Amino acid sequence: TLSSTNILNLHTTPIAVIATPGAGKIIVIDEWVFSFTVGTQYATGEAIELQYVGSNASLAGSVSQTLIDGAASFIARRYPAATVVLDAGTNAAVEVALNIATAYTGGTGTAKIFIKYRILTL
């Protein structure tokens, strides 16, 4: 669950959602669901996505800033692109982050994230 404070601070404080899998292993995201409950509207901000810790690459699509800044609650389902470079994620945890360091301002919405993933031994 992401609180309003979590969302407001994602530009500097990503939230770990899947722990490091261990040496010689990699996390592969199959799909994720972002369930957002609007409070007061956010302003500015950027797309929210899943990334390996220490990486800037989206693992499975992103949730658009225009949805999060909107006036309605929503549920978004996201899948990986046809090609996702996974080598950066060997033995890396997965975090929820903004794809650019532009903070959300204002707003009191919250979100729940559900992730379907596999851990592969390399």
Stockholm file with secondary structure:
# STOCKHOLM 1.0

chainA/1-122         TLSSTNILNLHTTPIAVIATPGAGKIIVIDEWVFSFTVGTQYATGEAIELQYVGSNASLAGSVSQTLIDGAASFIARRYPAATVVLDAGTNAAVEVALNIATAYTGGTGTAKIFIKYRILTL
#=GR chainA/1-122 SS CBCHHHHHHTTTCCEEEECCCCTTEEEEEEEEEEEEECSSCEEECCCEEEEETTCCSCSSCEECHHHHTSSSCEEEEECCCSCCCCGGGTTCCEEEEESSSCCEEECCCEEEEEEEEEEEEC
#=GC SS_cons         CBCHHHHHHTTTCCEEEECCCCTTEEEEEEEEEEEEECSSCEEECCCEEEEETTCCSCSSCEECHHHHTSSSCEEEEECCCSCCCCGGGTTCCEEEEESSSCCEEECCCEEEEEEEEEEEEC
//
